């Protein structure tokens, strides 16, 4: 089974609670929150106050993706703000083991995010301490980008890497996923599908989530 995680980066921030409720109505079980600092990635989005507000607006899982420099300084603060899942980039954290451990100790699921150009070998020493891996299928920083086709092979290799180590680490994939390619992404091994434009671009978030679930179920 897989889950749909709508990215609020593509939602209407003037009616955010309504957009979240619509996605939930369609079957979304995870809410993806992109936190960007304008330094690690070339964009600035939201921070702790918004996550605190989101926690009051929904009961589904809040998945916070920290695209920031020195994420270890803030990871636990996002857990305290209400995040159930927190992912930090292997490229940004020099003390990844410590950060992952602190997220878990604070009561949330700890994730490693990895950019398209970063080899999977970068995960070898810390995969054991992660509850999930967020594999980026676009270069992070902006919504609406095209899915990088070679990401499919990377998902398969990550799945094999997890199986060989006897782990239960989940695979989350983010970037350019819509009804035309979700079945391939799920078939490759993804369990959490992040979708922004594919959910909120049509004006019918509930219907779009249902369409993605139906499209992704073809291979399951």
TORPA-4810 file (N, C-alpha, C, O; in nm, 3 decimals):
<nodes>
NODE_1_0.083_-0.120_0.000_0.000_0.000_0.000_0.088_0.126_0.000_0.202_0.123_0.045_X
NODE_2_0.033_0.234_-0.051_0.105_0.360_-0.053_0.013_0.471_-0.001_-0.109_0.455_0.002_X
NODE_3_0.073_0.581_0.037_-0.002_0.695_0.088_0.025_0.817_0.001_0.134_0.832_-0.055_X
NODE_4_-0.074_0.904_-0.011_-0.059_1.030_-0.082_-0.034_1.141_0.020_-0.109_1.156_0.116_X
NODE_5_0.072_1.218_-0.004_0.108_1.328_0.085_0.105_1.459_0.006_0.205_1.498_-0.054_X
NODE_6_-0.009_1.528_0.006_-0.017_1.656_-0.064_0.083_1.757_-0.007_0.097_1.770_0.114_X
NODE_7_0.149_1.827_-0.096_0.244_1.930_-0.055_0.173_2.064_-0.051_0.122_2.111_-0.153_X
NODE_8_0.170_2.127_0.065_0.100_2.254_0.077_0.173_2.367_0.005_0.120_2.478_-0.005_X
NODE_9_0.294_2.341_-0.045_0.365_2.442_-0.123_0.282_2.486_-0.243_0.293_2.601_-0.288_X
NODE_10_0.197_2.396_-0.296_0.115_2.426_-0.413_-0.028_2.466_-0.376_-0.109_2.493_-0.464_X
NODE_11_-0.058_2.469_-0.246_-0.194_2.504_-0.202_-0.213_2.655_-0.202_-0.118_2.731_-0.220_X
NODE_12_-0.336_2.697_-0.182_-0.370_2.838_-0.171_-0.356_2.878_-0.024_-0.438_2.837_0.059_X
NODE_13_-0.256_2.955_0.008_-0.228_2.988_0.148_-0.336_3.079_0.209_-0.343_3.093_0.331_X
NODE_14_-0.418_3.140_0.125_-0.526_3.223_0.179_-0.643_3.138_0.228_-0.729_3.187_0.301_X
NODE_15_-0.645_3.011_0.188_-0.751_2.919_0.231_-0.691_2.781_0.261_-0.741_2.678_0.217_X
NODE_16_-0.582_2.785_0.335_-0.503_2.664_0.357_-0.581_2.555_0.430_-0.573_2.438_0.392_X
NODE_17_-0.656_2.590_0.532_-0.731_2.490_0.607_-0.832_2.419_0.517_-0.850_2.298_0.528_X
NODE_18_-0.897_2.494_0.428_-0.993_2.434_0.335_-0.925_2.341_0.237_-0.977_2.233_0.206_X
NODE_19_-0.808_2.382_0.187_-0.734_2.299_0.092_-0.688_2.168_0.157_-0.690_2.063_0.094_X
NODE_20_-0.646_2.176_0.283_-0.605_2.056_0.355_-0.724_1.963_0.375_-0.714_1.842_0.355_X
NODE_21_-0.837_2.020_0.415_-0.957_1.940_0.439_-1.003_1.870_0.310_-1.049_1.756_0.314_X
NODE_22_-0.990_1.939_0.197_-1.031_1.881_0.069_-0.943_1.761_0.033_-0.993_1.659_-0.014_X
NODE_23_-0.812_1.774_0.056_-0.721_1.664_0.026_-0.749_1.544_0.117_-0.744_1.430_0.072_X
NODE_24_-0.778_1.572_0.243_-0.814_1.464_0.337_-0.940_1.392_0.290_-0.949_1.270_0.299_X
NODE_25_-1.037_1.468_0.242_-1.163_1.410_0.194_-1.138_1.313_0.078_-1.209_1.214_0.063_X
NODE_26_-1.037_1.343_-0.002_-1.003_1.257_-0.115_-0.927_1.132_-0.077_-0.914_1.040_-0.157_X
NODE_27_-0.876_1.128_0.046_-0.803_1.009_0.092_-0.659_1.033_0.130_-0.587_0.937_0.158_X
NODE_28_-0.614_1.158_0.132_-0.477_1.187_0.175_-0.460_1.156_0.323_-0.548_1.188_0.404_X
NODE_29_-0.349_1.095_0.359_-0.325_1.057_0.498_-0.201_1.123_0.558_-0.174_1.109_0.677_X
NODE_30_-0.127_1.194_0.474_-0.006_1.263_0.518_-0.009_1.404_0.458_-0.052_1.422_0.344_X
NODE_31_0.036_1.502_0.534_0.046_1.639_0.485_0.193_1.677_0.477_0.264_1.676_0.578_X
NODE_32_0.239_1.710_0.356_0.381_1.739_0.336_0.406_1.890_0.344_0.342_1.969_0.275_X
NODE_33_0.501_1.927_0.430_0.533_2.068_0.454_0.678_2.094_0.418_0.770_2.041_0.480_X
NODE_34_0.699_2.177_0.317_0.833_2.210_0.270_0.884_2.335_0.339_0.827_2.443_0.324_X
NODE_35_0.991_2.320_0.416_1.051_2.432_0.487_1.182_2.468_0.415_1.275_2.387_0.411_X
NODE_36_1.188_2.589_0.359_1.305_2.632_0.282_1.359_2.762_0.338_1.284_2.849_0.381_X
NODE_37_1.492_2.774_0.336_1.555_2.889_0.402_1.620_2.990_0.308_1.675_3.090_0.354_X
NODE_38_1.614_2.966_0.176_1.679_3.058_0.083_1.829_3.045_0.080_1.897_3.125_0.015_X
NODE_39_1.882_2.946_0.151_2.026_2.925_0.156_2.062_2.786_0.104_2.140_2.773_0.010_X
NODE_40_2.006_2.683_0.166_2.029_2.547_0.116_1.961_2.528_-0.019_2.013_2.459_-0.106_X
NODE_41_1.844_2.589_-0.035_1.774_2.591_-0.164_1.738_2.737_-0.196_1.726_2.819_-0.106_X
NODE_42_1.722_2.769_-0.326_1.698_2.908_-0.365_1.553_2.953_-0.352_1.495_3.004_-0.448_X
NODE_43_1.496_2.935_-0.236_1.358_2.978_-0.214_1.337_2.988_-0.063_1.408_2.925_0.014_X
NODE_44_1.240_3.068_-0.022_1.204_3.083_0.119_1.055_3.053_0.131_0.974_3.108_0.057_X
NODE_45_1.020_2.966_0.227_0.877_2.932_0.240_0.828_2.961_0.382_0.805_3.077_0.417_X
NODE_46_0.811_2.858_0.462_0.745_2.873_0.592_0.830_2.816_0.704_0.934_2.754_0.679_X
NODE_47_0.784_2.837_0.828_0.862_2.789_0.942_0.775_2.738_1.054_0.663_2.691_1.032_X
NODE_48_0.826_2.746_1.174_0.763_2.688_1.292_0.620_2.738_1.320_0.534_2.656_1.352_X
NODE_49_0.592_2.867_1.310_0.456_2.914_1.340_0.349_2.849_1.252_0.239_2.820_1.299_X
NODE_50_0.380_2.827_1.123_0.284_2.765_1.033_0.260_2.619_1.071_0.147_2.572_1.068_X
NODE_51_0.367_2.548_1.107_0.351_2.409_1.148_0.265_2.400_1.273_0.181_2.310_1.285_X
NODE_52_0.283_2.490_1.366_0.200_2.493_1.487_0.053_2.514_1.451_-0.035_2.451_1.510_X
NODE_53_0.027_2.602_1.355_-0.110_2.628_1.312_-0.169_2.508_1.240_-0.287_2.475_1.257_X
NODE_54_-0.087_2.443_1.158_-0.134_2.324_1.086_-0.174_2.214_1.182_-0.270_2.141_1.159_X
NODE_55_-0.098_2.201_1.291_-0.129_2.096_1.388_-0.269_2.115_1.447_-0.336_2.019_1.483_X
NODE_56_-0.312_2.240_1.457_-0.446_2.269_1.510_-0.554_2.244_1.405_-0.670_2.223_1.438_X
NODE_57_-0.513_2.247_1.277_-0.611_2.239_1.168_-0.636_2.099_1.117_-0.734_2.075_1.047_X
NODE_58_-0.548_2.003_1.152_-0.563_1.868_1.098_-0.513_1.764_1.197_-0.428_1.792_1.282_X
NODE_59_-0.568_1.643_1.186_-0.524_1.533_1.272_-0.438_1.433_1.195_-0.384_1.341_1.256_X
NODE_60_-0.423_1.450_1.062_-0.341_1.355_0.986_-0.194_1.383_1.010_-0.157_1.485_1.067_X
NODE_61_-0.112_1.292_0.965_0.033_1.301_0.985_0.091_1.425_0.918_0.067_1.449_0.800_X
NODE_62_0.168_1.502_0.993_0.239_1.618_0.937_0.383_1.578_0.912_0.457_1.542_1.004_X
NODE_63_0.421_1.586_0.787_0.553_1.544_0.738_0.631_1.669_0.700_0.601_1.733_0.599_X
NODE_64_0.731_1.704_0.779_0.805_1.828_0.760_0.941_1.801_0.696_1.024_1.730_0.753_X
NODE_65_0.961_1.857_0.578_1.084_1.838_0.500_1.170_1.962_0.516_1.138_2.068_0.463_X
NODE_66_1.279_1.949_0.590_1.365_2.063_0.618_1.471_2.080_0.509_1.571_2.009_0.506_X
NODE_67_1.447_2.174_0.420_1.545_2.209_0.316_1.617_2.334_0.363_1.603_2.442_0.306_X
NODE_68_1.695_2.315_0.468_1.763_2.427_0.533_1.905_2.387_0.569_1.938_2.269_0.582_X
NODE_69_1.988_2.487_0.584_2.124_2.464_0.631_2.123_2.438_0.781_2.042_2.494_0.854_X
NODE_70_2.214_2.354_0.826_2.226_2.320_0.968_2.092_2.277_1.029_2.050_2.333_1.130_X
NODE_71_2.025_2.177_0.969_1.892_2.137_1.017_1.891_2.080_1.157_1.787_2.080_1.223_X
NODE_72_2.005_2.032_1.205_2.011_1.977_1.340_1.976_2.078_1.447_1.936_2.040_1.557_X
NODE_73_1.991_2.206_1.418_1.958_2.311_1.516_1.808_2.324_1.537_1.764_2.369_1.643_X
NODE_74_1.730_2.285_1.437_1.586_2.313_1.440_1.497_2.189_1.437_1.377_2.200_1.459_X
NODE_75_1.554_2.073_1.409_1.471_1.954_1.388_1.377_1.924_1.504_1.258_1.901_1.482_X
NODE_76_1.428_1.925_1.624_1.345_1.894_1.741_1.239_2.003_1.763_1.130_1.973_1.812_X
NODE_77_1.271_2.127_1.728_1.172_2.234_1.742_1.050_2.208_1.654_0.938_2.242_1.691_X
NODE_78_1.073_2.149_1.536_0.960_2.116_1.449_0.877_2.001_1.506_0.755_1.997_1.489_X
NODE_79_0.943_1.909_1.572_0.869_1.803_1.640_0.782_1.865_1.750_0.664_1.831_1.763_X
NODE_80_0.840_1.953_1.827_0.765_2.019_1.934_0.651_2.105_1.882_0.551_2.127_1.951_X
NODE_81_0.666_2.153_1.758_0.561_2.235_1.697_0.444_2.150_1.647_0.336_2.202_1.619_X
NODE_82_0.467_2.017_1.637_0.358_1.930_1.596_0.386_1.837_1.481_0.297_1.762_1.440_X
NODE_83_0.507_1.838_1.428_0.541_1.749_1.317_0.553_1.605_1.365_0.611_1.577_1.470_X
NODE_84_0.497_1.513_1.286_0.504_1.370_1.317_0.621_1.302_1.246_0.672_1.200_1.291_X
NODE_85_0.662_1.362_1.135_0.776_1.314_1.057_0.864_1.434_1.026_0.814_1.540_0.988_X
NODE_86_0.995_1.418_1.041_1.088_1.526_1.008_1.203_1.467_0.928_1.270_1.374_0.973_X
NODE_87_1.225_1.522_0.810_1.338_1.475_0.728_1.440_1.587_0.711_1.405_1.704_0.696_X
NODE_88_1.567_1.548_0.716_1.677_1.642_0.698_1.767_1.590_0.586_1.778_1.469_0.564_X
NODE_89_1.830_1.682_0.517_1.912_1.644_0.401_2.049_1.593_0.442_2.118_1.653_0.525_X
NODE_90_2.087_1.481_0.382_2.220_1.426_0.405_2.326_1.524_0.359_2.437_1.526_0.413_X
NODE_91_2.294_1.607_0.260_2.390_1.705_0.208_2.410_1.824_0.301_2.508_1.898_0.289_X
NODE_92_2.316_1.844_0.396_2.318_1.965_0.478_2.360_1.942_0.622_2.395_2.037_0.692_X
NODE_93_2.357_1.816_0.667_2.380_1.788_0.809_2.510_1.711_0.829_2.524_1.597_0.784_X
NODE_94_2.604_1.774_0.895_2.734_1.711_0.919_2.729_1.612_1.036_2.822_1.535_1.056_X
NODE_95_2.621_1.614_1.112_2.606_1.525_1.227_2.471_1.454_1.215_2.387_1.462_1.305_X
NODE_96_2.451_1.384_1.104_2.322_1.327_1.071_2.275_1.224_1.174_2.157_1.221_1.209_X
NODE_97_2.364_1.141_1.221_2.327_1.041_1.322_2.268_1.108_1.445_2.165_1.066_1.497_X
NODE_98_2.333_1.214_1.491_2.285_1.285_1.609_2.148_1.347_1.585_2.061_1.342_1.672_X
NODE_99_2.129_1.405_1.468_2.001_1.468_1.436_1.889_1.366_1.427_1.781_1.388_1.482_X
NODE_100_1.913_1.255_1.357_1.811_1.151_1.345_1.773_1.096_1.481_1.655_1.074_1.510_X
NODE_101_1.873_1.073_1.565_1.848_1.021_1.699_1.765_1.118_1.782_1.675_1.078_1.856_X
NODE_102_1.796_1.247_1.769_1.723_1.348_1.848_1.578_1.359_1.803_1.490_1.383_1.886_X
NODE_103_1.552_1.343_1.673_1.414_1.346_1.623_1.335_1.230_1.681_1.222_1.247_1.727_X
NODE_104_1.395_1.112_1.679_1.328_0.994_1.734_1.303_1.010_1.884_1.195_0.978_1.933_X
NODE_105_1.401_1.060_1.956_1.388_1.076_2.101_1.279_1.178_2.135_1.218_1.171_2.242_X
NODE_106_1.256_1.272_2.043_1.152_1.374_2.066_1.013_1.321_2.034_0.913_1.386_2.063_X
NODE_107_1.007_1.199_1.973_0.878_1.136_1.951_0.826_1.134_1.809_0.710_1.102_1.786_X
NODE_108_0.911_1.169_1.712_0.869_1.171_1.573_0.947_1.070_1.490_1.048_1.016_1.535_X
NODE_109_0.899_1.045_1.367_0.972_0.961_1.273_1.083_1.043_1.209_1.062_1.157_1.169_X
NODE_110_1.201_0.983_1.201_1.318_1.054_1.148_1.347_1.010_1.005_1.350_0.891_0.974_X
NODE_111_1.369_1.108_0.918_1.393_1.076_0.778_1.518_1.142_0.723_1.559_1.249_0.766_X
NODE_112_1.578_1.073_0.626_1.691_1.129_0.551_1.641_1.169_0.413_1.584_1.087_0.342_X
NODE_113_1.662_1.295_0.376_1.629_1.341_0.242_1.757_1.341_0.158_1.865_1.371_0.207_X
NODE_114_1.741_1.306_0.030_1.859_1.295_-0.057_1.826_1.354_-0.194_1.723_1.323_-0.253_X
NODE_115_1.914_1.439_-0.244_1.895_1.507_-0.371_1.919_1.414_-0.491_1.984_1.311_-0.476_X
NODE_116_1.867_1.450_-0.608_1.885_1.365_-0.726_2.030_1.335_-0.761_2.062_1.224_-0.805_X
NODE_117_2.118_1.431_-0.741_2.258_1.412_-0.779_2.346_1.348_-0.673_2.465_1.329_-0.694_X
NODE_118_2.287_1.315_-0.558_2.364_1.254_-0.449_2.352_1.102_-0.456_2.240_1.050_-0.459_X
NODE_119_2.464_1.030_-0.460_2.458_0.883_-0.470_2.403_0.819_-0.343_2.416_0.875_-0.233_X
NODE_120_2.342_0.703_-0.358_2.284_0.633_-0.244_2.388_0.591_-0.142_2.354_0.568_-0.025_X
NODE_121_2.512_0.580_-0.182_2.616_0.541_-0.087_2.627_0.640_0.029_2.682_0.608_0.134_X
NODE_122_2.576_0.760_0.009_2.579_0.861_0.116_2.491_0.821_0.234_2.501_0.879_0.342_X
NODE_123_2.404_0.721_0.213_2.312_0.677_0.318_2.363_0.558_0.397_2.305_0.522_0.499_X
NODE_124_2.471_0.497_0.352_2.512_0.367_0.407_2.531_0.367_0.558_2.493_0.270_0.623_X
NODE_125_2.588_0.471_0.614_2.620_0.470_0.757_2.504_0.515_0.845_2.506_0.491_0.966_X
NODE_126_2.403_0.579_0.787_2.295_0.633_0.870_2.158_0.575_0.840_2.061_0.607_0.908_X
NODE_127_2.149_0.489_0.740_2.020_0.430_0.703_1.958_0.354_0.820_1.836_0.348_0.833_X
NODE_128_2.042_0.297_0.905_1.994_0.218_1.019_1.919_0.305_1.122_1.844_0.252_1.204_X
NODE_129_1.940_0.436_1.117_1.881_0.525_1.216_1.764_0.606_1.160_1.713_0.696_1.225_X
NODE_130_1.722_0.571_1.038_1.614_0.644_0.973_1.488_0.559_0.964_1.494_0.440_0.936_X
NODE_131_1.374_0.622_0.987_1.245_0.554_0.971_1.199_0.560_0.826_1.121_0.476_0.781_X
NODE_132_1.247_0.660_0.753_1.214_0.672_0.612_1.322_0.751_0.538_1.399_0.826_0.598_X
NODE_133_1.326_0.731_0.408_1.414_0.809_0.321_1.328_0.886_0.224_1.240_0.830_0.158_X
NODE_134_1.352_1.016_0.216_1.281_1.101_0.121_1.372_1.119_-0.001_1.469_1.194_0.003_X
NODE_135_1.337_1.050_-0.107_1.417_1.055_-0.229_1.360_1.163_-0.320_1.245_1.154_-0.363_X
NODE_136_1.440_1.265_-0.349_1.395_1.374_-0.435_1.406_1.334_-0.582_1.512_1.290_-0.628_X
NODE_137_1.296_1.348_-0.654_1.295_1.316_-0.797_1.293_1.443_-0.883_1.271_1.437_-1.004_X
NODE_138_1.317_1.556_-0.818_1.347_1.684_-0.884_1.452_1.752_-0.795_1.474_1.712_-0.681_X
NODE_139_1.516_1.853_-0.848_1.607_1.930_-0.766_1.525_2.022_-0.676_1.443_2.099_-0.726_X
NODE_140_1.545_2.015_-0.545_1.456_2.084_-0.451_1.466_2.235_-0.458_1.568_2.292_-0.495_X
NODE_141_1.354_2.299_-0.421_1.352_2.444_-0.415_1.229_2.506_-0.473_1.186_2.614_-0.430_X
NODE_142_1.169_2.440_-0.572_1.051_2.494_-0.638_0.954_2.383_-0.674_0.996_2.270_-0.702_X
NODE_143_0.825_2.413_-0.673_0.724_2.318_-0.714_0.705_2.319_-0.865_0.756_2.407_-0.934_X
NODE_144_0.631_2.221_-0.914_0.595_2.218_-1.054_0.701_2.171_-1.151_0.688_2.193_-1.271_X
NODE_145_0.808_2.105_-1.101_0.913_2.059_-1.189_0.882_1.921_-1.246_0.795_1.849_-1.196_X
NODE_146_0.953_1.885_-1.353_0.934_1.755_-1.416_1.010_1.646_-1.342_1.122_1.667_-1.295_X
NODE_147_0.948_1.530_-1.334_1.007_1.412_-1.273_1.132_1.371_-1.350_1.130_1.364_-1.473_X
NODE_148_1.241_1.343_-1.278_1.366_1.297_-1.340_1.356_1.146_-1.361_1.352_1.072_-1.263_X
NODE_149_1.352_1.099_-1.487_1.324_0.957_-1.515_1.418_0.858_-1.447_1.376_0.749_-1.409_X
NODE_150_1.545_0.896_-1.431_1.640_0.802_-1.369_1.611_0.780_-1.221_1.672_0.694_-1.158_X
NODE_151_1.517_0.857_-1.167_1.479_0.837_-1.026_1.417_0.700_-1.003_1.426_0.646_-0.893_X
NODE_152_1.354_0.644_-1.106_1.292_0.512_-1.092_1.394_0.406_-1.056_1.371_0.323_-0.967_X
NODE_153_1.507_0.408_-1.124_1.613_0.312_-1.093_1.670_0.337_-0.955_1.707_0.244_-0.883_X
NODE_154_1.677_0.464_-0.917_1.731_0.498_-0.785_1.637_0.447_-0.675_1.684_0.401_-0.571_X
NODE_155_1.507_0.454_-0.699_1.410_0.400_-0.602_1.429_0.250_-0.587_1.431_0.197_-0.476_X
NODE_156_1.443_0.181_-0.700_1.462_0.035_-0.696_1.589_-0.002_-0.620_1.589_-0.095_-0.540_X
NODE_157_1.697_0.071_-0.646_1.823_0.040_-0.579_1.816_0.070_-0.430_1.876_0.000_-0.349_X
NODE_158_1.742_0.175_-0.394_1.723_0.206_-0.252_1.642_0.096_-0.185_1.674_0.055_-0.074_X
NODE_159_1.537_0.049_-0.251_1.457_-0.060_-0.196_1.543_-0.183_-0.172_1.532_-0.248_-0.068_X
NODE_160_1.628_-0.217_-0.267_1.717_-0.331_-0.253_1.815_-0.311_-0.139_1.843_-0.404_-0.063_X
NODE_161_1.865_-0.192_-0.125_1.959_-0.155_-0.018_1.893_-0.177_0.118_1.957_-0.227_0.211_X
NODE_162_1.767_-0.138_0.130_1.693_-0.154_0.255_1.669_-0.303_0.285_1.687_-0.347_0.398_X
NODE_163_1.628_-0.378_0.183_1.601_-0.520_0.200_1.726_-0.597_0.240_1.721_-0.685_0.326_X
NODE_164_1.837_-0.565_0.177_1.963_-0.635_0.206_2.007_-0.616_0.350_2.076_-0.701_0.406_X
NODE_165_1.967_-0.506_0.410_2.005_-0.477_0.549_1.899_-0.522_0.649_1.915_-0.504_0.770_X
NODE_166_1.791_-0.579_0.598_1.685_-0.627_0.686_1.612_-0.518_0.760_1.566_-0.539_0.872_X
NODE_167_1.601_-0.401_0.698_1.538_-0.286_0.762_1.393_-0.270_0.717_1.351_-0.331_0.619_X
NODE_168_1.318_-0.188_0.788_1.180_-0.159_0.753_1.164_-0.012_0.713_1.054_0.043_0.718_X
NODE_169_1.272_0.049_0.673_1.273_0.189_0.633_1.178_0.213_0.516_1.184_0.141_0.416_X
NODE_170_1.094_0.311_0.527_0.999_0.342_0.420_1.062_0.436_0.317_1.155_0.510_0.348_X
NODE_171_1.010_0.433_0.196_1.060_0.520_0.090_0.952_0.621_0.054_0.839_0.585_0.021_X
NODE_172_0.989_0.747_0.063_0.904_0.858_0.022_0.968_0.921_-0.101_1.090_0.935_-0.107_X
NODE_173_0.887_0.959_-0.199_0.939_1.020_-0.321_0.867_1.151_-0.347_0.745_1.160_-0.333_X
NODE_174_0.944_1.253_-0.383_0.890_1.388_-0.398_0.943_1.453_-0.524_1.064_1.467_-0.542_X
NODE_175_0.850_1.492_-0.613_0.889_1.574_-0.728_0.837_1.526_-0.861_0.879_1.421_-0.910_X
NODE_176_0.745_1.601_-0.920_0.700_1.572_-1.055_0.612_1.450_-1.070_0.602_1.395_-1.180_X
NODE_177_0.549_1.406_-0.964_0.465_1.287_-0.971_0.320_1.327_-0.997_0.266_1.414_-0.929_X
NODE_178_0.258_1.262_-1.095_0.118_1.285_-1.126_0.056_1.152_-1.171_0.118_1.047_-1.157_X
NODE_179_-0.065_1.156_-1.224_-0.134_1.032_-1.259_-0.067_0.959_-1.375_-0.093_0.840_-1.395_X
NODE_180_0.018_1.026_-1.451_0.084_0.961_-1.565_0.201_0.873_-1.525_0.239_0.782_-1.599_X
NODE_181_0.260_0.899_-1.407_0.379_0.822_-1.369_0.373_0.762_-1.229_0.466_0.692_-1.189_X
NODE_182_0.267_0.787_-1.154_0.261_0.737_-1.016_0.267_0.586_-1.009_0.325_0.532_-0.915_X
NODE_183_0.209_0.515_-1.106_0.211_0.369_-1.101_0.353_0.315_-1.110_0.387_0.217_-1.044_X
NODE_184_0.436_0.379_-1.193_0.575_0.336_-1.206_0.653_0.364_-1.077_0.737_0.284_-1.037_X
NODE_185_0.624_0.477_-1.014_0.693_0.514_-0.891_0.657_0.417_-0.779_0.744_0.375_-0.703_X
NODE_186_0.531_0.383_-0.769_0.487_0.287_-0.667_0.545_0.149_-0.696_0.592_0.081_-0.605_X
NODE_187_0.542_0.109_-0.822_0.596_-0.022_-0.860_0.744_-0.033_-0.830_0.794_-0.141_-0.799_X
NODE_188_0.815_0.079_-0.838_0.960_0.079_-0.810_0.989_0.061_-0.661_1.099_0.019_-0.624_X
NODE_189_0.890_0.094_-0.574_0.911_0.073_-0.432_0.872_0.188_-0.341_0.891_0.180_-0.220_X
NODE_190_0.817_0.295_-0.396_0.777_0.410_-0.314_0.653_0.377_-0.232_0.561_0.311_-0.281_X
NODE_191_0.650_0.425_-0.108_0.537_0.400_-0.018_0.464_0.527_0.023_0.348_0.522_0.063_X
NODE_192_0.532_0.640_0.013_0.469_0.769_0.039_0.495_0.857_-0.083_0.611_0.881_-0.120_X
NODE_193_0.389_0.905_-0.146_0.400_0.984_-0.268_0.365_1.129_-0.237_0.252_1.161_-0.200_X
NODE_194_0.464_1.217_-0.253_0.439_1.360_-0.235_0.391_1.418_-0.368_0.452_1.394_-0.472_X
NODE_195_0.283_1.493_-0.364_0.229_1.554_-0.485_0.178_1.694_-0.451_0.097_1.711_-0.360_X
NODE_196_0.225_1.792_-0.526_0.182_1.929_-0.504_0.089_1.976_-0.614_-0.032_1.986_-0.594_X
NODE_197_0.146_2.007_-0.730_0.067_2.055_-0.843_-0.038_1.953_-0.885_-0.148_1.990_-0.926_X
NODE_198_-0.005_1.824_-0.874_-0.099_1.719_-0.915_-0.222_1.714_-0.826_-0.327_1.664_-0.867_X
NODE_199_-0.210_1.767_-0.704_-0.325_1.771_-0.613_-0.396_1.905_-0.621_-0.519_1.910_-0.634_X
NODE_200_-0.320_2.013_-0.613_-0.382_2.145_-0.600_-0.391_2.223_-0.730_-0.450_2.331_-0.732_X
NODE_201_-0.334_2.172_-0.838_-0.336_2.246_-0.964_-0.469_2.244_-1.036_-0.495_2.330_-1.120_X
NODE_202_-0.554_2.147_-1.005_-0.680_2.132_-1.079_-0.796_2.210_-1.019_-0.897_2.232_-1.086_X
NODE_203_-0.782_2.254_-0.894_-0.892_2.320_-0.826_-0.986_2.224_-0.756_-1.081_2.267_-0.691_X
NODE_204_-0.960_2.095_-0.768_-1.040_1.990_-0.702_-0.944_1.895_-0.632_-0.911_1.789_-0.685_X
NODE_205_-0.899_1.935_-0.514_-0.798_1.857_-0.443_-0.847_1.718_-0.408_-0.773_1.621_-0.420_X
NODE_206_-0.973_1.707_-0.364_-1.026_1.576_-0.326_-1.029_1.483_-0.446_-0.987_1.368_-0.436_X
NODE_207_-1.077_1.533_-0.559_-1.083_1.451_-0.680_-0.945_1.413_-0.730_-0.925_1.302_-0.779_X
NODE_208_-0.849_1.506_-0.718_-0.713_1.479_-0.764_-0.646_1.371_-0.680_-0.575_1.286_-0.733_X
NODE_209_-0.668_1.374_-0.548_-0.611_1.270_-0.461_-0.671_1.135_-0.498_-0.599_1.035_-0.505_X
NODE_210_-0.801_1.130_-0.519_-0.865_1.004_-0.558_-0.809_0.953_-0.691_-0.788_0.833_-0.708_X
NODE_211_-0.787_1.043_-0.784_-0.731_1.005_-0.916_-0.592_0.946_-0.900_-0.558_0.846_-0.964_X
NODE_212_-0.510_1.007_-0.814_-0.374_0.956_-0.791_-0.378_0.818_-0.727_-0.300_0.730_-0.764_X
NODE_213_-0.468_0.799_-0.630_-0.478_0.669_-0.564_-0.519_0.562_-0.664_-0.464_0.452_-0.665_X
NODE_214_-0.615_0.594_-0.747_-0.660_0.497_-0.849_-0.550_0.468_-0.950_-0.529_0.353_-0.987_X
NODE_215_-0.480_0.571_-0.995_-0.372_0.553_-1.093_-0.256_0.474_-1.036_-0.196_0.392_-1.106_X
NODE_216_-0.225_0.498_-0.909_-0.113_0.428_-0.846_-0.142_0.286_-0.808_-0.050_0.207_-0.787_X
NODE_217_-0.270_0.252_-0.799_-0.309_0.119_-0.756_-0.297_0.017_-0.869_-0.307_-0.103_-0.844_X
NODE_218_-0.277_0.063_-0.991_-0.268_-0.028_-1.107_-0.164_-0.137_-1.087_-0.185_-0.252_-1.125_X
NODE_219_-0.051_-0.099_-1.027_0.063_-0.194_-1.013_0.063_-0.265_-0.880_0.143_-0.356_-0.860_X
NODE_220_-0.025_-0.227_-0.789_-0.018_-0.284_-0.653_-0.084_-0.421_-0.649_-0.088_-0.484_-0.543_X
</nodes>
